[in-house]
C-alpha cells in the first residue's frame, strides 16, 4: 500500500525521534521504499506536527485539521496553562491574536531564532511565547535534506489556516468524534481509558463523545466484563493468528495505544523498555509481545532478549535485523 494509506491505517505515527515514523512504516509495509516516505514529507502529503499526547506526530495532511481541532483543548491547556508561558508576561488573548499573522509569516521555513525575533518585534516576549504558539497553533516542521527528512535544528511552516475561533469547545468535541472513530479503526477493540491515554484527552470529553457516536461504535464484552469499543466490522483476527517477529522503533504506536500496556508490553519488562524520562526504547516484538530491545552498534543491529526465545524466533529476528541494516 502507499505511504499515506499506511499512515491512515495507524492514525498517525509518533515522530519525536526523526527515524521513528520511517521504521514504524518499514516494520509494517512489505517492500516499503523509504524514499517514498521522504517524498511524502517533502510534498506535504505527510506533515509533522504536535498532536496526540502533546508530542510530534506524522499524519496525513488531509487528516491534520480534524486531529488538530480535536486536540486543541489539550494542546492549549498544556501550553497556555504552563508556567513557562505564564511567566512570559503574554496573555492568552495576545497569543491567539497572533495566529492569523503567524500563519501568513510561516509561508516559508523559519527558524526558532527568527520566530523569537518575530514575536519580539510585535512587543511581545520571544522564546516562551513562540514555544507555546508552535505547539498549539497550526504549525508544522519543515522537511530538510538531512537524514530522515528532519534536521536536529528544525525550521517551521504553517500547517493550515488559523482558526476563526482558537478556543471553540463545540468544534473540538465534534472533531474528537472523528478522532475516536479513527483510533478504533486503528487500535480497537479498546476501552474509553485506552482512547483517553493514547490521545491525552480527559475522560470527561471521551464519555459524551462515545455516547454521541451511538451505533457508529460497536460495543463488545471484554475480559472481566469490561466494555470494549470498536468500529462495526472492525478486523479482529483469531488469537492463534501468527504474528511474525518485528523490530519496532522508539515510541512505536503499538506500545502507546492502550492504557493497559500489558496487551503488548509485559508488566515485568515495562521498567526495562520505558525510561524514567518517558523514552520508549526500540523493541523486539515476538508473537505480538515485547520480548526485548535493540539498538545499532558499529553499523550492526544488537538485539537483547529479556527471556529465552526459540531458535525460530531468533532466526526471524535475525532476518529482520539484516533487512533493517540494509
C-alpha positions in Angstrom: 0.0 0.0 0.0 1.0 3.6 -0.3 2.8 5.5 2.5 -0.3 7.7 3.0 -2.6 4.7 3.2 -0.3 3.0 5.7 -0.3 6.1 7.9 -4.0 6.4 7.7 -4.4 2.8 8.9 -2.4 3.5 12.1 -4.0 7.0 12.6 -0.6 8.8 12.9 2.9 7.9 13.9 4.9 9.4 16.8 7.7 11.4 15.2 9.7 12.9 18.1 12.7 10.8 17.1 13.1 11.5 13.4 13.7 7.9 12.2 10.7 6.5 14.1 7.9 7.0 11.5 10.2 5.6 8.8 11.0 2.5 10.9 7.4 2.1 12.0 6.2 2.0 8.4 9.1 -0.3 7.4 8.1 -2.8 10.1 4.5 -2.8 8.8 4.6 -2.4 5.0 6.0 -5.0 2.6 8.7 -3.7 0.2 8.5 -0.2 1.5 10.8 2.3 -0.2 11.9 4.8 2.4 12.4 7.3 -0.4 8.6 7.3 -0.7 8.4 8.4 2.9 10.8 11.3 2.1 8.7 12.2 -0.9 5.5 12.3 1.2 7.1 14.7 3.7 8.6 16.9 1.1 5.4 17.1 -1.0 3.4 18.0 2.1 1.2 14.8 1.9 2.6 13.9 5.3 3.0 16.6 8.0 4.9 16.5 11.2 3.1 18.5 14.0 2.3 18.4 17.7 -0.9 16.3 18.2 -1.7 13.4 20.5 -0.1 13.4 23.9 1.3 16.8 23.1 4.1 15.1 21.1 5.2 15.3 17.5 3.3 13.0 15.1 3.4 12.3 11.4 -0.1 12.4 9.9 -1.7 12.7 6.5 -2.1 16.3 5.6 -5.8 15.7 4.9 -6.3 14.4 8.4 -4.4 17.0 10.2 -7.0 19.7 10.5 -9.5 17.3 12.2 -6.9 15.8 14.5 -5.6 19.3 15.4 -9.0 20.6 16.2 -9.9 17.6 18.3 -6.7 18.1 20.3 -7.0 21.9 20.8 -8.3 21.7 24.4 -5.4 19.5 25.4 -2.8 21.5 23.5 -4.0 24.8 24.8 -4.1 23.6 28.4 -0.7 22.1 28.1 1.0 25.2 26.7 -1.1 28.2 27.6 -1.6 26.9 31.1 2.1 26.1 31.5 4.3 28.1 34.0 6.7 28.9 31.2 4.0 30.7 29.2 2.5 32.4 32.2 5.9 33.7 33.2 6.4 35.2 29.7 4.0 38.1 30.5 1.9 37.5 27.4 -1.8 36.8 27.7 -3.9 34.1 26.1 -5.7 36.7 24.0 -2.4 38.1 22.8 -1.2 34.7 21.8 -4.4 33.8 20.0 -4.3 37.2 18.3 -1.0 36.4 16.6 -2.2 33.1 15.0 -3.6 34.6 11.7 -0.5 36.8 11.1 1.8 33.9 12.2 0.3 31.6 9.5 1.0 34.2 6.8 4.5 34.7 8.0 5.2 30.9 8.0 4.7 30.7 4.3 8.4 29.9 4.1 10.6 28.0 6.5 11.5 29.9 9.7 14.0 29.1 12.5 13.3 29.3 16.2 15.6 32.3 16.4 13.6 34.1 13.6 10.3 33.3 15.3 11.6 34.6 18.6 12.6 37.9 16.9 9.2 38.0 15.1 7.3 38.0 18.4 9.7 40.5 20.0 9.2 42.9 17.0 5.5 42.9 18.0 6.3 44.0 21.5 5.7 40.5 23.0 8.2 38.1 24.7 10.1 35.8 22.4 11.1 32.2 23.1 8.4 31.2 25.6 5.6 32.7 23.5 6.8 31.0 20.3 7.2 27.8 22.3 3.5 27.9 23.0 2.4 29.0 19.6 4.3 26.3 17.7 2.7 23.6 19.8 -0.9 24.7 19.8 -1.1 26.7 16.6 -1.3 25.4 13.1 2.5 24.9 12.7 4.4 22.0 11.2 8.1 21.2 11.0 9.6 21.8 7.6 11.3 18.8 6.0 15.0 19.2 5.2 17.7 17.4 3.3 19.0 15.8 6.5 18.7 12.1 7.0 15.1 11.1 7.9 13.9 14.4 6.3 14.3 16.5 9.5 17.3 18.3 10.9 18.4 18.4 14.5 17.5 22.1 14.5 14.1 22.3 12.8 12.5 25.0 10.8 8.8 25.6 10.7 5.9 26.2 8.2 2.2 26.8 8.5 0.2 23.6 8.7 -3.1 25.2 7.7 -5.2 28.3 8.1 -5.6 30.0 11.5 -8.9 29.0 13.2 -11.6 31.8 13.4 -12.2 30.8 17.0 -9.0 29.4 18.5 -10.9 28.2 21.6 -14.0 26.5 20.3 -15.1 23.6 22.6 -18.1 22.6 20.4 -15.9 22.3 17.2 -13.2 20.4 19.2 -15.8 17.9 20.5 -17.2 17.3 17.0 -13.7 16.7 15.7 -13.0 14.4 18.6 -15.7 12.1 17.4 -13.8 11.6 14.1 -10.6 11.1 16.0 -12.2 8.4 18.2 -13.5 6.5 15.2 -10.1 6.6 13.5 -8.5 5.5 16.7 -10.8 2.5 17.0 -10.3 1.6 13.3 -6.5 1.5 14.1 -6.4 0.0 17.6 -9.9 -1.4 18.5 -11.3 -3.2 20.4 -10.3 -0.7 23.1 -11.7 0.9 26.2 -12.5 4.6 26.8 -9.5 4.7 29.1 -7.3 3.5 26.1 -8.6 6.3 23.9 -8.0 8.9 26.6 -4.5 7.6 27.3 -3.4 7.5 23.6 -4.6 11.0 22.9 -4.2 12.5 26.3 -7.8 13.6 26.4 -9.7 13.7 29.7 -12.5 11.1 30.3 -15.0 14.0 30.7 -14.6 14.6 26.9 -14.4 10.9 25.9 -17.6 9.7 27.7 -20.0 12.1 26.0 -18.2 11.7 22.7 -18.7 7.9 22.7 -22.3 8.4 23.7 -22.9 10.8 20.8 -21.4 8.3 18.3 -24.3 5.9 19.1 -24.4 2.9 16.6 -21.3 4.1 14.8 -19.5 2.2 17.5 -19.9 -1.5 18.3 -19.8 -2.5 22.0 -18.2 -5.8 22.9 -17.7 -7.8 26.1 -14.0 -7.8 27.2 -12.1 -9.6 29.9 -13.7 -9.4 33.3 -16.8 -7.9 31.8 -15.2 -4.7 30.7 -16.8 -3.0 27.8 -14.6 -2.7 24.7 -15.4 -0.4 21.8 -14.7 -0.9 18.1 -15.9 0.2 14.7 -18.6 -2.1 13.3 -17.0 -4.9 11.3 -13.5 -4.0 12.6 -10.8 -6.5 11.9 -10.4 -9.0 14.9 -8.1 -11.8 13.9 -8.3 -15.0 15.8 -5.9 -15.4 18.8 -3.9 -18.0 17.0 -3.1 -15.8 14.0 0.7 -15.8 13.5 2.5 -12.6 14.5 5.9 -12.6 12.8 8.9 -11.2 14.7 9.4 -7.4 14.2 11.9 -4.7 15.2 9.9 -1.6 16.3 11.3 1.9 16.6 11.3 4.3 19.6 7.8 5.2 20.8 6.0 2.8 18.5 2.2 3.2 18.5 1.8 -0.5 19.4 3.3 0.2 22.8 1.4 3.5 23.4 -2.1 2.8 22.1 -3.6 1.4 25.3 -3.9 2.4 29.0 -3.3 -1.3 29.7 0.1 -1.6 28.0 0.4 -5.2 29.1 -1.6 -6.1 26.0 1.7 -5.7 24.1 4.3 -4.9 26.8 4.5 -7.4 29.7 4.4 -5.6 33.0 7.7 -7.1 34.2 9.5 -5.6 31.1 8.0 -2.2 31.3 10.7 -0.7 33.5 13.4 -2.0 31.1 11.7 -0.6 28.0 10.2 2.7 29.2 12.8 5.0 30.8 12.0 7.3 33.7 12.1 10.3 31.4 9.4 8.7 29.3 11.6 7.4 26.4 10.2 4.2 24.9 13.2 2.2 23.6 13.2 0.3 20.2 11.8 -3.1 20.9 11.8 -6.7 19.7 8.3 -8.0 19.1 7.9 -11.8 19.3 4.5 -13.4 18.9 2.9 -10.0 19.2 4.5 -9.1 22.6 7.7 -7.2 23.5 10.5 -9.6 24.3 13.5 -7.3 24.4 15.2 -4.2 22.9 17.6 -3.5 20.1 20.0 -0.7 19.0 22.6 -0.1 16.3 26.2 -0.6 17.2 29.0 0.0 14.7 26.8 -0.5 11.7 25.2 -3.7 13.1 22.0 -4.4 15.0 22.4 -5.6 18.6 19.4 -7.4 20.0 18.9 -8.2 23.6 16.1 -10.5 24.8 14.8 -10.4 28.3 13.6 -14.0 28.3 14.5 -17.2 26.4 13.4 -17.3 22.8 13.2 -20.2 20.4 15.7 -20.7 17.6 12.9 -19.9 15.1 12.2 -16.6 16.8 15.9 -15.7 16.8 16.1 -16.6 13.1 13.1 -14.4 12.4 14.6 -11.5 14.3 18.0 -12.0 12.5 16.2 -11.8 9.1 14.5 -8.5 10.2 17.8 -7.1 11.5 19.6 -7.9 8.2 16.9 -6.1 6.3 17.0 -3.2 8.7 20.7 -2.9 8.5 20.5 -2.7 4.7 
